[in-house]
Amino acid sequence: MELSTFFKSIIDQDQAPIVICDLEHRVVYMNPASIARYHRDLTGQSLKACHPAEANAKIDRVVAWFAASKENNVVYTFSKDKENKDVYMVALRDDSGALIGYCEKHEYRSAETMGLYQMEK
């Protein structure tokens, strides 16, 4: 089985939204949690078409920062206290370290309510 199948499975099973974009800001992939969050699948569309000019300027600034150094890889972009979460932009790089895209990753701050090793629902 290809390694990409394992990576896709990890992303698909994440309960937090993950949106993956290429350097042209085209949405390459949305995990099921992100499709549920945004109520639509934006795969193949421009991420910038979904944001106002001010947000697009911030996206451009972050992507330029990612491109400036292989060490520039994560930016905290906002928090949403109502949903108890933080949101980050993360650089995506190939094996040589070249920037190939970025993703938006939501991280929830809520404590886990599932019991340890709880397998029944």
Secondary structure, DSSP 8 states (H G I E B T S, - for coil): --HHHHHHHHHHH-SS-EEEEETT-BEEEE-HHHHHHHTS--TTSBGGGGS-HHHHHHHHHHHHHHHH-TT--EEEEEEEGGGTEEEEEEEEE-TT--EEEEEEEEEE-S---S-TT----
